[in-house]
């Protein structure tokens, strides 16, 4: 793999007394699009949150661009160049669309301009004065992705961006994700929708019971489809 | 006494009480604004607010009597000094209770208020000290005499309240603040130092209380207990306006000051309780307050 951007080793995490991650290991190369697949409760979202420093009790190693981040608070981690798009979208009801868009501060040079983001999501431009939570589910998802593109972050952590969306919107999200990859973003995507993940990713890590149990590259998906379906219970 | 007949009341009495109500309302608005900002961000009902208002007045009085620093300089310096005191308080004590029930915040800030007021009372006694008016004189409006300084207080409070509203509702920093009120974890994951934002918010709220105290010094006697009763009224104002609502605090603060003044004309014995009666009614009809949003 060319130039490792993120390396996760022996990552463990707890919510209170509950031990959720039991030693997660994987890595992502610069410019790659990698998915974390797995059933509900496998630890995919907790892995993203642990990388971002949102889960307070965590151990192991998370190295971004070779620098250890496991002991850093989440605001400092974000300023290294990681951006997080949560599963619940996290749109702020007290802010309009443009305020939501401008909320995450620019942490590095090289982020997309507001005009470029509106070009990618024309709906958001039309509704930029609307209250963020008045948007449709698909528009909220686009806003949730769009607002982290300004920041200059090089690694995007996307948690289930297609969840609960109509097929036509899922298709649009897929196009956007491919566009972002072509623009050089590195993307770690958590997905339950394997059919969607298969169309965009370079590699797939499979998680079970708080661990990564397998890795399948995009080229090997066809010959491993039975195994993947068994992992995911589909 | 029967129902108030406004036509039987002399216009001089009516307008002077309404002006007095407006001045009280200006202080209610400034103080409840600070309480609302603090509650919105910290989820703590800051019962130390009255003591911090008193500290603002005392700081101005000490500056004048001990250091010859005039009112206008004190109006800037005192909120900064008391605001910094608030920041130390937040860093040392308040930050430890954010994850606990509101009751702990109430008990801690109430206890702190008693300690602060007790210390001031021990050092400077209970009797008030006068503070000379920085703008002497006044204008005869025909129906009443308007002291210039009191008119200034109303305008200054309005400007300060609207400036605070603008900063919170129309600026980038205000957007951080509003977003952090909703979801601090996510805002922090965007790279914003939320703990520092919380500290600054508390400092700002305390600074507003201190500024109200400085403005009050030439009108009231500067005394250790000047904020004791006021904090209860201001808390009622915040509840009526809607906990955490900025515009609610401003409008309700001024509005209730006028209602209180009007009650003094119509039925003086009720003037001390009218705000609490309104609070009870609002809680029954609209528990989130007049401008509050139900979560």
Interface residues (C-beta under 8 A of the other chain):
Chain A: X52 X53 X54 X73 X74 X75 X77 X78 X79 X83 X84 X86 X90 X92 X93 X94 X95 X99 X102 X103 X104 X105 X107 X148 X151
Chain B: X172 X175 X176 X178 X179 X181 X182 X183 X185 X186 X187 X188 X189 X190 X191 X192 X193 X194
